[in-house]
């Protein structure tokens, strides 16, 4: 136990000190919105120079600070959550490699060097998702890595096509006319990491990973990597692709909101809420406002990591139960955990003066100022109402419903309380603090009174709907003995993400495996094997056996003498 404590404590303290150093040294860049490009020369062979470019600006420094701070809290939480883990040392190294890959992606200013961090995220995320080494984890890991490989292929194609332009730097691409299909490759590749429709099936499946992995991977690193690449590439996105991003983000918002409203698994509800907030980030990118996207990305990372840690603590104390229908009275059993869970849910809903309110309200107002139609306003306000609905439903199920879970193993842990407190303070004051510190987060937006209040009206309407459904469910249960308020088909469709795992996950995997099996039978084990490699191998083998038999036979000397006489006579007569 002391060795495990030493490993996690060193990793956590190292990351925390690094985050503080970045905060103090990078405050000048954040406050003044400054930029710095470093060209590090690695080696030089004659006229061949190998160098690495690093790009420091307010967005990269702010995002790196949040990623490393969350990583330190996750490592602190891991000592509590994975104290009985045998291979904790391996887990710590995987998390450190993941953080390194994310920072390589953040500070690289061109698409070619960015692929180092991008591929590193894909490989290490696969190893973290399959960490428990069971059938469910392996299936989730395969879906995750295959979806990410689609994005890798599109990025490699983009790098090859950009070689015609003579530069892979994002700043250079903003000054030239980039082909439309090349922009599409980068957008589609980023959508695979950010789990936008139709690549959304892998995100809830990846919840098979340990909860510390989910808190890190699905709050501030892997899922936001695609959003961060689009932030860097936003100046080159054309109007047509902006409309495409707007359509995809609205559909993702609607899908995630409806699916989370029917889901009972704790970690999957949080994963679907992450998917919804990723749709919000893509939405603000579609209206060409990358600075506001960075604002929401950083605040979301803090309160979503807090939500994952609180859910992980509940799962740990309940003996591994993740179904929210088995929980009840959490306020009295785990008061500290429940308090921070309420804070994270309030920030997710966008309740005034929480961190999520400052960024989310700015996102929605920026979209309204862009001149959306009535249908467009509905597509952004209805998911906002759904977010408040399922967040309140999540809290009701944890605190007020009657369940059967036992918390007999509850004990106090300093690492749990410390990690939740650091992220909890960020979930409360980070929105106000960043709005005061970063000038680009304080934009003047002029809207009418009805539009200005529409966001808060949507949030409180969702809360009222959640309370109404809870009361109605109790009433139906009391008088009729059951609590079904929706049809089985709607509930099944909502919990299965509009059957997206079947259409974009299982079905392509099944077709691909069937195609590989058919090619194996018809090519490797079919006529190619008979007339190609297999036939040639058998011929070579028979010839070798005949030569070996000939060399070992007693008539070899006679045959050899005859051969020498024939060759000699040939030369004599010529």
N, C-alpha and C positions, 0 to 999 in steps of 0.2 A: 504493500500500500504506500509506503514511504517513497519507493522508487517511482511509482506511478504519479504520486503527488509532485515529486521533483520534476518529472518530465512535463506535465501539464502546467505546473506553476512557472517553469522557465519559459515555456512557449507563450503563455498568457502575458507574463510580465514583459517579455521582449517585444511582443506585438503592441502592448499598451504604451511602452516607452517610445516605440517607433512612431505610433500615431500621435503622441504628444509632441514629438520632435517635428513631425510634418506640420502639425497645427501651428506651432510657434514660428517655424521657419517659412511656412507658406502663407502666413496671415497677410504679408505685404502683397503677394500676388492676388489673393482673394479680395482684399479690400480695394486695391487699385486696378483690378482686372488686367494685370500685367502678363507678359509672355516672355519665355526664355527658351531658346533652343540650344542644346548642347550637342556637339559633334565629338564623340569619343573615338579616338583612333586606337584600334585594337592591335593591328600589326600592319607591316608594309613589306612587300616583296618586290624589289626593283620598282617598277612603275605601277604595281598593283596594290591599292590601298583598301584595307578593310576597316570600316568605321561603323558606328552605331549612332543614330540620331535619337535624342530624347527631347520631348516637348513638354514643357511645364507651363501651365496657365491656370487660371482660377478654377476652371471646371475639373481638370485632371487632379489638381492638388486637393480640392474639396472632396471629390469622389474617392480618391485614394485614402484620405483620412478616415472617411466613413467606413470603407471596406476593412481597413486594418483595425479600427476600433471595434467593429462588430466581430472580427476574427478573434480579437483578444477576449471579448466577452464569451464567445462560443467555446474557446479553449478553457476558460474558467468554469463554464457550465459543464464541460465534458468531464471534469474531475468528479462532479456530483453524479452525472447521468451515466457515465461509463466506468464507474469505479471498480466494477467487477469484470471489466473486459480484459481478456488475456493478452491481446495484441494491441494494447493502447499505444505503445510506442510507434507502431506502424501507422495507426490512425493519425497520430500527431504529425508525422512526416507527410502523410498525404494531404492533410489540411494546409500545412506550410507550403507544399508545392502548389496547391490550388491558389493560395494567396499570391504567391510569386507569379503564377501565370496571369492572374487578373491584373496585377500591377504592370506586367509587361505589356498587356493589351492597353492599359490606360495611358501609358507614357510614350507609346510608339506613334510617330506622326505619319506613317505611311502604311499602305495596305500590305506590302510584302513582309516587313518586320512584324506587323501586327499579327500575322498568321502564326508566329511562334507562341504568343499568348493564347490565341484562339484555339489552336490545336491542343495546347497544354490543358486548357479548360475542358475540352471534350474528353481527353484521355483520362485525366484525374477524376472527373465527374463520374465516368463509367466505373472506375475502381471504387469510388466512394459509395455509389448506389448499390453495387453488388457486395458491399462490405460484409453483410451477414451470411452470404454464401448459401442461400436457400433458393428454392425454385421461384418464388415470387420476386426476390431481389434480382435474380438472373434475367427473368422476363422483363422486368422494369428497366434493367440496365441495357438490355438489347434494344428495346424501343428507344431509349434515350440516345444511345450511341448511333443508331441508324438515322434518327431524325437529325442529329447534329452532323452526321457525315454528309447529308444532303447539302447543308449549309457550307461545309468544307469544300465540296466539289464546286459549288457555285462561286465561292471566293477564289478558288484556284483558277477557274475559268476567267474570272474578272481580272486577276493578276496577269494572266497571259494576254488578254485583250488590251489591258492598259499599257503593256509594253510598247504598243504602237505610239502612245502619247509621249513616251520618253521619260515619264515620271510616275511614281506611285504615291507621292505626297498628297495629302488632302488639300493643302493650301494651293498647290499647283493645279490640281484638278478644278478648283473653283474658278480659275481664270481661263480655262479652255472649254470647248464645247464637247462634253462627254456624250457618247452615243446613248440613245434611249434604252436599248436592250441591255447595255452594260449597267446602267443605273438599276434596271430591273433585277439583274443578277445579284447585285449587292443588297437590294431591299429584300428579295426573297431569301437570300442567305442569312440576313439578320433576323428575319421572321422565324426561322427554325430555332434559333437560340432563345428568342423571346416568346415562343409558343403561341404565335398568332394563328388564327384559322388559316389553313387546315392542318397546322402542325401543333395543335394544342393537346393531343392525347398523351404526350410523354410527361407533361408536368405533374398531373395527379398520380400517374404511375410511379414517378420517381420518389414518391413519399415512402417507398419501401426502405429508403436509406435511414440511417440513424437520425434522430431528431436534431442533434448538433449540426449534422450535414445539411439537413433541410433548412435550419435557421441561417446557415451561411450561403448555401448554394442557391436557395430559392427566395432570397430576400435582396441580396446586394451584389452577387457575382455573376453566376452563369446566366440567369434569366435577364439580367440587365446588360449583358455584354452586347447583344444585338442592338439594344436601344442606344448604347453608348457609341457604337460604330455609326449608326445613323445620325447621331448628334454631330459627329465629326464630318460626316458626309452631307449634312443637311443643305449646305450652300449649293450643291450640285443637283439636288432633286428638282425635277421639273414639275409643272402644274398637274400634268396627267398622272404622274406617280403620286403626287400629294393626294389627289382624289382617290386613288387606289388605296393608299394608306388610311384615308378617312373611312372608306367603306369597310375595310378589313377590321379596323379598330372598333368601329361601332358594332359589327357582328360579334367580335370577341367579347366586348363588354356585355352584350345581351346574353351570349352563351354562358359566360362565367356567372353572371348574376342569377339567371334562372337555374343553372345547375347547382350552385351553392345553396339555393333556397330549398332544395330537395335532398341535400346530402346530410348524412349523420356522422360520418367519420371525421374526427377532429382535424387531423392533419390534411385531409382532402378539402375540407371547408376552407382552411387557411390557404391551401394551394390554389383553389379556385378564386379566392379573394386576391391572391397575387396575380393571377391571370387577368382579373378585372382591372387591377391597377396598371398592369403592363399595357392593356388596351387604352387606358387614360394617357399614358406616356406617348403611345403611338398617335393618339388623337391630337395631342398638342404639337407633335412633330409635323402632322399633316397641314397645320396652319402656319408653318415656318416660324416657330417660336422655340428654339432649342434651349435658350437660357431658362425658360419656365420649366421645360422638361427636366433639366438638371436639378432644379429646385424640388420638384415632386419626386424625382428618383432618389435623392438623398434622404428626404424626410420619410418616404415610404420604406426605405431600407431599415431605418431605425425602429419604427413601430412594428414592422412586420417581423423583424428578428426577435423583438420582445414577445410578440404573440406566439411565435414558434417555441421560444424557451418556456413560456407559461404552459402551453399545451404539452410540451415534453415533460415538465414537472408533474402535471396531472396524470399523464400516462404512466410515468415512473411510479408514483405513489399508489396508483390503482392496480398495479400488477400487470401492466401491458394492455389494458382496455382502452380502445380508441372510439368506441361507439358512444356518442353523446347521450343516447337514451338510457344508459346505465348510470349516469351521474345525477347527483342531487345534493343540494345543500353545500355546495362548494365554499360558499362564503364563510361558513362556520368551521369547515374542516381545514381549509387552506386559505386563511384570510390574506396573507401577504401575496401569495400567487394570484389569488382572485382579484386583489386590488390592482395589480399591474396588468392583469388580463382586461379588466374594465378600461384602464387607461388606453391600452392598445386598440381596443374595439372602438372607443370614442374617437380616437385619432383616425382610425380607418373610416369611420362614418363621416368625418369632417365636422364634428361638433365645434362650435366657436372656441377659439383660444387654445386649441390643441394644435400639435405640429401639422397634422394632416389638413387642418382647416386652411391654413395660410397658403399651402401649395395647391391643394385641390380646388379651392375657391378661385384662385388665380387662373388655374387651367380652364375651368368652365367659363369664367368671365371672358377670358381671351378668345375662346371658341365662339361665344355669343357675339362678341364684338366683330368677328369675322363675317357676319352676315349669313348665319345659317337659316334655312327655311324652317317652317313649323315642324315638318317631319324630322329634320336634323336636330332641332331642340328636343323633340321627344326622344330621339335615339341617344342623347347624352344625359337627359334628366331622368328617364325611366331607369337605366342602370344605376344611377346615383341613389334612387329610391330603393332599388333592390339591394344595394350595398348596406344601407341602413337596416333593411328588413332582415337579411340573413345574419348581420352582426348582432342585432338584438335577439334574434332566434337562438344564436349561438350562446349568448349570455343566459337567456331564460333556461335553456336546456342544462346548463352547467350549475345554475344556482337554485332554481325554483321548482323544477320538475321532480317527480318521485322516481328515484332510481334504486339500483341494488348494488352499487359498487362499494367496496370496502377500502378504507384508508388507514388500516391498522399499522402499516409500515411507515407512517409519517414521522419524519425527524427533521430538525432544523439543520441547514447547511449554509455556511458562510459563502461558499462559492456560488450557490444558487441565488442567495439574496443579493450579493454584490453584483453579479452579472445582470440580474433583472433591474437593479436600481440604476446602474449606469445607462442601460438602454431606455429605462423608464423616464429618466430625466431628459434624454434626447427626444423621446416621443412627446414630451410636454413642451419643452422650451426651444427645440431646434428650429422650428418654423419661424418663431419670432426672432431668434438670434440671427439666423441666416438672412432674414429679410432686412434686419438692421445693418448687417455687415456687408452684404453683397448688393451693390447698387442695381444690378440687372434684375434682381428679384423684387424690386419696388417699382412697378410700372403703373402709370396712370391710365385707368380704364374708365371710360364714360359709358354708362348704361342707364336705361330707364329704371324707374323704381320696381316695376313688375319683374323685369329680367334680373335685377340686382337681388331680389328676394327669392327668386325661383329656386336657387340652389338650396337655401335653408328650408324652403317649403317642401322640396322633394325629400330632404333628409328627415324632417319631422313627420312627414306623411309615411315614410317607411317605418319609422319607430311606432307610429300609431297603428299601422297595419300589423306589425309584429305583435303588439300588445293585444289587438283584436283577435288575431288568429290563436294566440295563447289562451285567451279567455274562452273563445268559442270551442277550442279543443277540450278544455276542462269541462265545459258545459255538456258537450256531446258525450264525453267519456262518463260523466255522472249519470246521464239519463238513458243512454243507449248501450253503454258498456264497451264501446270502441271509439277510436279517435281518428278515423280516416276522414279527411276533409276534401280529398282530391281523388281522381280516378287512378287506378293502378297504372294505366298506360302513361298518363302525364307524369306520375311520380317516377316511373321507370325511365322515361325519356329524359326527364330532367336530371336524374342521378347519373345517367349514362352519357351526359354531355351531348345530347341530340344524336346518340349512337355514333359519335365521332371516333371513339376508340376502335369500333368495328370497321368503319369505312376507311380511316387513315392509318390504323395501326395493325389490327389483326388481318384484315383482308389483303393489303399489299404484302404483308409478311407471308401469308399463306400462298398467295399467287407466286411470289418470288421463290419460296421453297419448293413449290410444285414445279416451277420452271427449271430450277436447278436439278431436281430429281429426274425430270424428263431428259434433260441434256446429259446427265450422267448415264442413264440407261441407253440412250440412242447413240451417244458419241463415245464416251470412255469405255462403256461396256458393250457397245453395239458393233456396227460394221467398221468403225474406225479402229477399234481394238482388234478386230479379226484380220483386216487387211493392212493395218498400219503398224503401230508399235508392237502389238502382241505377236503378229506374224513375223515381223523382222526379228524380234527377240528369240522366238523359237528357231528361226533359221540360223541365226548366229550361234545359238546354243548347240544345235545339231552339227554345224560345221566345226565348232570347237571340239566337240566330243570325237568326231571323226579324225581330226588332226591329232588329237591326243592319242587315240588308239593307234594311228599310223606311226607316230613317233616311238611308241613303246613296243611295236611289233618286232619279231626277229628278222623279218625280211627288209627292214629299213636300210641296212647296209647294201643289200643287193639292188634295191630301188635307187639308192643314192649313187652307186657306181654306174648304173645304166644311165642315169641322168647326166653324169659327168661325161661319159663317153659320147652321148648324143650332142652335147654342147661343143665338145672338142672337135667332133667330126664336122659339125656345122661350120666352125671357123676354118678348118683345114680346106674344105671344098670351096669355100668362098675365096 
